[in-house]
Amino acid sequence: MDVFVRGTDDDSVVTRVRDAFGNRSDRSSLGGTVSSNPTLDADGEQVRLYARAGDYTLWQRT
């Protein structure tokens, strides 16, 4: 994951991924509505994004 931001509506999370060659993907929304600020966690070579959805389920993207 290269970058993540709250959407312009402040209810969504948008991500972009950079591959090994430095190319960035198009923006991708997690979909739905988030009820809190997203959190990043780095573990070795992976970065995980956690966000709590409007229905209080936990979303995760690696």
Stockholm file with secondary structure:
# STOCKHOLM 1.0

chainA/1-62         MDVFVRGTDDDSVVTRVRDAFGNRSDRSSLGGTVSSNPTLDADGEQVRLYARAGDYTLWQRT
#=GR chainA/1-62 SS CCEEEECTTSSCEEEECBCTTSCBCCCEECCSCBSSCCEEEEETTEEEEEEEBTTSCEEEEC
#=GC SS_cons        CCEEEECTTSSCEEEECBCTTSCBCCCEECCSCBSSCCEEEEETTEEEEEEEBTTSCEEEEC
//
